């Protein structure tokens, strides 16, 4: 048996790319940060990787995995192409993550590169939580709730369970990931059962520059009466809304300072932000039978006592509140090395079959034989690929063997 594997995690965000090298004990061996100025600088990333030392595998954060990618997946050219098809849903994050993967594969051609997806944590969402009440033809195109920040929610669940002295599969939590992006997640027995983001990361809470939920009728009105184009809607909702749209600043620290000094626009922005989070916590509570704790994570969630206090004070009669560090790096490393959860695989397969039954219900299929379920390729013809991925994953306890080689 060789030395314990060392996993390099590549976390490509909206403003920076963070590298972290961890061992099997979750000890950080090296860290680097590569600034992002719109695009990934492949040369800078390659140079940073060269400084990290021995690397046995690489875990990459990818924001959107769509229907197909619900488990950590070894990257090849075909996987990259499939992930590229999802760029229109996350046009800021997805291209940067794919650029980082390509650069890292060139820098480290002899090791496994594993894509880990923010959407995957929410593959367990029940039908009532993930389904939009829109025409069947739209749902057949894949219009549904996916949810994001999954790697952060997974890490927060693990940390909160430890602080509460409970097993991960015995906690019931509302987790608030509040940063430049923000979303909430209802976690029941360690499993995501509801979340605030949707098909894209624009839905849900008010964010730094993203609007969060907006009446769809208002958007239709803007198109019909004000001549706003689809491109204009995307630009406005994703880059000119949120805190920036309300008061001209996307930095919560500045917003709080201005509000404290009596700035009316900043005060309104903070009020709207807090109102949406509190309302969202109530929404998440509706998916749970009990709440062991309200967990704050992310840059704002961890560091802004004012936001935490205004969100939590008096909410639902008073909740235990915890503050945990957003450790996507640990989620990435564990996704590469850790054994699969058989329970989670079974639940994902159950959800997949459920979606197939719903999709084919209009064809008169009351009872679907197993072979038909396996051949169901609705929702962008990706379900069959998902089944193949799950079957492949079940043949192995983890992506890395004890000697650090890909199994």
C-alpha positions as CSV (number, residue, x, y, z in Angstrom):
1,X,0.0,0.0,0.0
2,X,1.4,3.4,-1.0
3,X,1.2,6.7,0.8
4,X,-2.2,8.2,1.7
5,X,-3.7,10.2,-1.2
6,X,-3.4,13.9,-1.3
7,X,-6.3,15.7,-3.0
8,X,-6.1,19.1,-4.6
9,X,-9.4,21.0,-4.5
10,X,-10.2,23.6,-7.1
11,X,-12.9,26.0,-6.1
12,X,-13.7,28.4,-8.9
13,X,-15.9,31.2,-7.6
14,X,-17.2,34.5,-9.0
15,X,-14.1,36.6,-8.0
16,X,-11.3,34.1,-7.2
17,X,-10.1,30.6,-7.7
18,X,-9.0,28.8,-4.5
19,X,-6.6,25.9,-4.5
20,X,-6.3,23.7,-1.4
21,X,-4.3,20.5,-0.9
22,X,-5.6,18.2,1.8
23,X,-4.6,14.8,3.2
24,X,-6.9,12.0,4.3
25,X,-7.2,13.6,7.8
26,X,-8.5,16.8,6.3
27,X,-5.3,18.6,7.2
28,X,-4.5,21.5,4.8
29,X,-1.0,21.0,3.3
30,X,-0.9,24.0,1.0
31,X,-3.2,26.8,-0.2
32,X,-3.1,29.2,-3.1
33,X,-5.5,31.8,-4.5
34,X,-5.6,32.8,-8.2
35,X,-7.4,36.1,-8.8
36,X,-10.1,36.1,-11.5
37,X,-10.5,39.1,-13.8
38,X,-13.4,37.8,-15.8
39,X,-11.6,34.7,-17.1
40,X,-9.4,32.0,-15.7
41,X,-5.7,32.8,-16.3
42,X,-4.5,29.3,-17.3
43,X,-0.8,30.3,-16.9
44,X,-1.3,31.6,-13.4
45,X,-3.4,28.5,-12.4
46,X,-0.7,26.2,-13.8
47,X,2.0,28.1,-11.9
48,X,0.0,27.9,-8.7
49,X,-0.6,24.1,-9.1
50,X,3.1,23.6,-9.6
51,X,3.7,25.1,-6.1
52,X,1.4,22.6,-4.4
53,X,3.6,19.6,-4.3
54,X,2.5,16.0,-4.9
55,X,-1.1,15.6,-6.1
56,X,-2.9,12.3,-6.4
57,X,-6.3,13.5,-7.5
58,X,-8.1,16.7,-8.2
59,X,-11.6,17.6,-7.1
60,X,-13.3,20.5,-9.0
61,X,-16.3,22.5,-7.9
62,X,-18.8,22.8,-10.7
63,X,-21.9,24.8,-10.1
64,X,-24.5,23.0,-12.3
65,X,-24.6,19.3,-13.0
66,X,-28.1,19.2,-14.5
67,X,-30.1,16.0,-14.5
68,X,-27.2,13.7,-15.4
69,X,-24.5,14.6,-12.9
70,X,-25.7,13.8,-9.4
71,X,-22.5,12.1,-8.1
72,X,-18.8,13.0,-8.3
73,X,-17.7,12.2,-11.8
74,X,-14.3,11.5,-13.3
75,X,-13.8,14.1,-16.1
76,X,-13.1,13.2,-19.7
77,X,-13.8,15.1,-22.9
78,X,-17.3,13.8,-23.2
79,X,-18.2,14.9,-19.6
80,X,-16.7,18.4,-20.4
81,X,-18.8,18.7,-23.5
82,X,-22.0,17.7,-21.5
83,X,-21.2,20.3,-18.8
84,X,-20.7,22.9,-21.5
85,X,-24.3,22.4,-22.6
86,X,-25.4,23.8,-19.2
87,X,-23.5,27.1,-19.6
88,X,-26.7,29.0,-20.6
89,X,-28.1,28.3,-17.1
90,X,-25.1,29.6,-15.2
91,X,-23.2,31.8,-17.7
92,X,-20.9,33.3,-15.2
93,X,-19.7,30.3,-13.1
94,X,-19.9,27.4,-15.4
95,X,-17.5,28.6,-18.1
96,X,-14.9,29.6,-15.5
97,X,-15.1,26.2,-13.8
98,X,-14.7,24.4,-17.2
99,X,-11.7,26.6,-18.1
100,X,-10.1,25.7,-14.7
101,X,-10.7,22.0,-15.3
102,X,-9.1,22.2,-18.8
103,X,-6.0,24.0,-17.4
104,X,-5.7,21.7,-14.5
105,X,-5.9,18.6,-16.7
106,X,-3.1,20.0,-18.8
107,X,-1.0,20.7,-15.7
108,X,-1.7,17.3,-14.1
109,X,-2.4,14.9,-16.9
110,X,-1.5,11.8,-14.9
111,X,-4.1,12.0,-12.1
112,X,-7.9,11.7,-11.9
113,X,-9.8,14.9,-12.2
114,X,-13.2,14.6,-10.5
115,X,-16.1,17.1,-11.0
116,X,-18.2,17.7,-7.9
117,X,-21.5,19.5,-8.3
118,X,-23.3,22.1,-6.2
119,X,-26.6,20.8,-7.6
120,X,-25.9,17.2,-6.6
121,X,-26.7,17.7,-2.9
122,X,-30.2,18.6,-3.9
123,X,-30.8,15.5,-6.1
124,X,-32.8,14.1,-3.2
125,X,-35.5,16.9,-3.4
126,X,-38.9,15.3,-3.3
127,X,-41.3,16.0,-6.2
128,X,-43.3,18.5,-4.3
129,X,-40.2,20.6,-3.7
130,X,-38.6,20.4,-7.1
131,X,-41.6,20.7,-9.4
132,X,-42.7,24.0,-10.9
133,X,-46.4,24.4,-11.6
134,X,-45.8,25.2,-15.3
135,X,-47.1,23.6,-18.5
136,X,-46.0,20.0,-19.0
137,X,-44.1,20.9,-22.2
138,X,-41.9,23.2,-20.2
139,X,-41.3,20.6,-17.5
140,X,-40.4,18.1,-20.3
141,X,-37.6,20.6,-21.3
142,X,-36.1,20.3,-17.8
143,X,-37.7,23.4,-16.1
144,X,-37.5,22.4,-12.4
145,X,-35.8,23.4,-9.2
146,X,-32.2,22.2,-8.9
147,X,-30.7,24.2,-6.1
148,X,-27.1,25.3,-5.6
149,X,-24.5,25.8,-2.9
150,X,-24.7,22.0,-2.3
151,X,-21.0,21.6,-1.4
152,X,-21.3,24.3,1.3
153,X,-24.6,22.8,2.6
154,X,-23.0,19.4,2.8
155,X,-20.0,20.7,4.8
156,X,-22.3,22.8,7.1
157,X,-24.4,19.7,7.8
158,X,-21.3,17.8,8.8
159,X,-20.1,20.7,11.0
160,X,-23.4,21.3,12.6
161,X,-24.0,17.7,13.4
162,X,-20.6,17.6,15.2
163,X,-21.4,20.7,17.2
164,X,-24.8,19.3,18.2
165,X,-23.3,15.9,19.1
166,X,-25.5,14.0,16.7
167,X,-24.9,11.8,13.7
168,X,-25.2,13.5,10.2
169,X,-28.2,11.4,9.4
170,X,-30.0,12.5,12.6
171,X,-30.0,16.3,12.2
172,X,-32.8,18.5,11.1
173,X,-31.5,21.9,10.0
174,X,-32.2,25.1,8.2
175,X,-28.9,26.2,6.7
176,X,-28.3,29.8,5.4
177,X,-25.4,30.2,3.0
178,X,-25.1,33.9,2.8
179,X,-22.3,35.4,0.7
180,X,-22.3,37.3,-2.6
181,X,-24.7,34.6,-3.6
182,X,-27.2,33.3,-1.0
183,X,-29.6,30.4,-0.5
184,X,-31.3,28.4,2.2
185,X,-31.6,24.7,2.5
186,X,-33.9,22.5,4.6
187,X,-31.9,19.4,5.7
188,X,-33.8,16.4,7.2
189,X,-31.7,13.5,8.4
190,X,-28.7,14.8,6.5
191,X,-30.7,15.0,3.2
192,X,-31.7,18.1,1.3
193,X,-35.5,18.3,1.1
194,X,-36.0,21.9,0.0
195,X,-33.9,24.9,-1.0
196,X,-34.5,28.5,-2.2
197,X,-32.6,28.6,-5.5
198,X,-34.2,27.0,-8.6
199,X,-33.3,26.1,-12.2
200,X,-30.6,28.8,-12.0
201,X,-28.8,30.6,-9.1
202,X,-30.9,33.8,-9.6
203,X,-33.9,32.5,-7.7
204,X,-34.6,32.8,-4.0
205,X,-33.0,35.3,-1.7
206,X,-31.8,38.9,-2.4
207,X,-28.1,38.6,-3.2
208,X,-25.2,41.0,-3.9
209,X,-26.1,41.6,-7.5
210,X,-28.8,39.0,-8.2
211,X,-32.5,39.8,-7.7
212,X,-33.8,36.6,-6.1
213,X,-37.5,35.9,-6.6
214,X,-39.4,38.3,-8.8
215,X,-43.0,38.0,-9.9
216,X,-42.8,36.3,-13.4
217,X,-45.7,38.5,-14.4
218,X,-43.6,41.6,-13.8
219,X,-40.9,40.2,-16.2
220,X,-43.5,39.5,-18.9
221,X,-44.8,43.0,-18.4
222,X,-41.2,44.4,-18.9
223,X,-40.9,42.4,-22.2
224,X,-44.3,43.4,-23.5
225,X,-44.6,47.0,-22.4
226,X,-41.1,48.2,-21.9
227,X,-39.4,46.3,-24.7
228,X,-36.8,44.7,-22.4
229,X,-35.1,41.8,-24.3
230,X,-34.1,38.4,-22.9
231,X,-30.5,39.6,-22.8
232,X,-31.7,42.7,-20.9
233,X,-33.6,40.6,-18.4
234,X,-30.6,38.4,-17.8
235,X,-28.3,41.4,-17.4
236,X,-30.6,43.2,-15.1
237,X,-31.6,40.2,-12.9
238,X,-28.1,38.7,-12.6
239,X,-25.8,41.8,-12.4
240,X,-27.7,44.9,-11.7
241,X,-30.2,43.8,-9.0
242,X,-29.9,42.7,-5.4
243,X,-28.2,45.0,-3.0
244,X,-26.5,46.8,-5.9
245,X,-29.8,47.5,-7.5
246,X,-31.3,48.8,-4.2
247,X,-28.5,51.0,-3.0
248,X,-25.7,50.9,-5.5
249,X,-23.3,48.7,-3.4
250,X,-23.0,44.9,-3.6
251,X,-20.8,44.8,-0.5
252,X,-22.8,44.0,2.7
253,X,-20.1,45.7,4.9
254,X,-20.6,48.9,3.0
255,X,-24.4,48.6,3.1
256,X,-24.4,48.1,6.9
257,X,-22.1,51.0,7.4
258,X,-24.2,53.3,5.3
259,X,-27.4,52.1,6.9
260,X,-25.9,52.8,10.3
261,X,-25.1,56.3,9.2
262,X,-28.7,57.0,8.2
263,X,-28.5,56.3,4.4
264,X,-32.2,55.6,3.4
265,X,-31.3,53.5,0.3
266,X,-28.9,51.3,2.3
267,X,-31.4,50.9,5.1
268,X,-34.0,49.7,2.7
269,X,-31.6,47.3,1.0
270,X,-30.7,45.8,4.4
271,X,-34.3,45.6,5.4
272,X,-35.3,43.8,2.2
273,X,-32.4,41.4,2.4
274,X,-33.2,40.4,6.0
275,X,-36.9,40.2,5.3
276,X,-36.3,37.7,2.5
277,X,-34.0,35.6,4.6
278,X,-36.4,35.4,7.5
279,X,-39.3,34.6,5.2
280,X,-37.2,31.9,3.5
281,X,-36.3,30.3,6.9
282,X,-40.0,30.0,7.5
283,X,-40.5,28.4,4.1
284,X,-37.7,25.9,4.8
285,X,-39.2,25.2,8.3
286,X,-42.3,24.0,6.5
287,X,-40.4,21.1,5.0
288,X,-39.2,19.9,8.5
289,X,-40.8,18.2,11.4
290,X,-38.3,19.8,13.8
291,X,-35.4,22.3,13.7
292,X,-32.3,21.4,15.7
293,X,-30.5,24.6,14.6
294,X,-30.4,27.5,12.2
295,X,-26.9,27.3,10.7
296,X,-25.2,30.3,9.2
297,X,-22.3,29.9,6.8
298,X,-20.7,31.8,3.8
299,X,-19.0,35.2,4.0
300,X,-21.9,37.3,5.3
301,X,-23.4,34.4,7.3
302,X,-20.1,33.8,9.2
303,X,-18.8,37.4,9.6
304,X,-21.9,39.7,10.0
305,X,-23.2,39.5,13.5
306,X,-25.7,42.2,12.6
307,X,-27.3,40.2,9.8
308,X,-27.4,37.0,11.9
309,X,-29.0,38.8,14.8
310,X,-31.6,40.6,12.6
311,X,-32.5,37.3,10.9
312,X,-32.6,35.1,14.0
313,X,-34.1,37.3,16.7
314,X,-37.5,36.0,17.7
315,X,-37.8,33.9,14.6
316,X,-40.1,30.9,15.0
317,X,-40.1,31.4,18.8
318,X,-36.3,31.3,19.0
319,X,-33.9,28.9,17.4
320,X,-30.6,27.4,18.3
321,X,-28.1,29.2,16.0
322,X,-24.7,28.0,14.9
323,X,-22.0,29.6,12.8
324,X,-19.8,27.3,10.7
325,X,-17.1,27.9,8.2
326,X,-17.9,27.3,4.5
327,X,-15.6,24.4,3.8
328,X,-16.3,23.4,0.2
329,X,-12.7,22.1,0.1
330,X,-13.6,19.4,2.6
331,X,-16.7,18.4,0.6
332,X,-14.6,18.3,-2.6
333,X,-11.9,16.1,-1.0
334,X,-14.4,13.8,0.6
335,X,-16.3,13.4,-2.6
336,X,-13.2,12.2,-4.3
337,X,-12.1,9.8,-1.6
338,X,-15.1,8.8,0.5
339,X,-17.3,5.8,0.0
340,X,-20.7,6.4,-1.6
341,X,-23.7,6.6,0.6
342,X,-25.9,3.6,-0.3
343,X,-29.0,5.3,1.2
344,X,-28.4,8.4,-0.8
345,X,-27.9,6.4,-4.0
346,X,-31.2,4.5,-3.4
347,X,-33.0,7.8,-2.8
348,X,-31.6,9.4,-6.0
349,X,-32.6,6.3,-7.9
350,X,-36.1,6.5,-6.4
351,X,-36.4,10.2,-7.5
352,X,-35.2,9.3,-11.0
353,X,-37.8,6.6,-11.4
354,X,-40.4,9.0,-10.0
355,X,-39.5,11.6,-12.7
356,X,-39.7,9.0,-15.4
357,X,-43.2,7.9,-14.3
358,X,-44.4,11.5,-14.3
359,X,-42.9,12.2,-17.7
360,X,-44.5,9.1,-19.3
361,X,-47.8,9.4,-17.5
362,X,-49.3,11.3,-20.4
363,X,-48.6,8.2,-22.6
364,X,-51.0,6.0,-20.5
365,X,-48.3,4.2,-18.6
366,X,-49.9,3.4,-15.2
367,X,-47.3,0.7,-14.3
368,X,-43.8,1.0,-15.9
369,X,-41.7,-2.1,-16.1
370,X,-38.1,-1.8,-15.0
371,X,-36.7,-2.0,-18.5
372,X,-38.9,0.9,-19.6
373,X,-37.7,2.9,-16.7
374,X,-34.1,2.2,-17.6
375,X,-34.7,3.4,-21.1
376,X,-36.6,6.6,-20.1
377,X,-34.6,9.5,-21.6
378,X,-37.0,12.4,-21.2
379,X,-35.7,15.7,-19.7
380,X,-33.1,16.5,-22.3
381,X,-32.3,12.8,-23.0
382,X,-30.1,12.6,-19.9
383,X,-31.8,10.1,-17.6
384,X,-30.3,7.1,-19.3
385,X,-26.8,8.6,-18.8
386,X,-27.7,9.2,-15.1
387,X,-28.6,5.5,-14.6
388,X,-25.3,4.4,-16.2
389,X,-23.4,6.8,-13.9
390,X,-25.2,5.4,-10.8
391,X,-24.5,1.8,-11.8
392,X,-20.9,2.6,-12.4
393,X,-20.6,4.3,-9.0
394,X,-22.1,1.4,-7.2
395,X,-19.4,-1.0,-8.5
396,X,-16.9,0.9,-6.4
397,X,-16.8,2.1,-2.8
398,X,-15.0,5.4,-3.8
399,X,-13.2,7.0,-6.7
400,X,-9.8,6.5,-5.0
401,X,-8.4,3.2,-3.7
402,X,-6.2,3.2,-0.5
403,X,-3.1,3.6,-2.7
404,X,-4.4,6.8,-4.2
405,X,-5.1,5.3,-7.6
406,X,-8.4,5.6,-9.4
407,X,-10.5,2.5,-9.0
